[in-house]
Amino acid sequence: MTMGLMLSMFVLFSAFSAVGVYMAVKTTLTTLVEDRDDRPPEW
């Protein structure tokens, strides 16, 4: 029972960590793309 509880907690923690990393990377990439699009063409 304790092993299953620890395993489920570990799975939840891993899922939240993966989502957090994914959101951070997605936000960073979106910001970089928007910054590149905002630059004038002559640059």
N, C-alpha and C positions, 0 to 999 in steps of 0.2 A: 504493500500500500504506500509506504513512504517512498519507495523507489519510483513508483508510478507518478506520485505527486511531484517529486523532484524532476522527473523527466518532462512532465507537462509544463512545469514552470520554466524549465530550460528551453523548451520549444517555443513558448510564448515570448520569452526574452529574446530569443534568436529572431523570431518573426518581427518583433517591434524594432530590433536593431537594424534588420535588413530594410524595413520600411523607412526608418530614419535616414539611413545611408542613401537609399534610393532617392528620397525626397531632396536631400542635400545636394546630391550630384545633379538631379534634374533641375533644381533651382539655379545651381551654378552654371550649368550648360545654357539654360534659358537666358540668364543674365548676360553671358558671353555673346550669345547669338544676337540679342537685342542691342548690345553695345556695338557690335560690328555693323549691324544694320543702321544704327543711328549715325554712324560716321559719314561725312560727305563723300561722294564718289571720287573727288580729286585727291583724297588722301591716299 
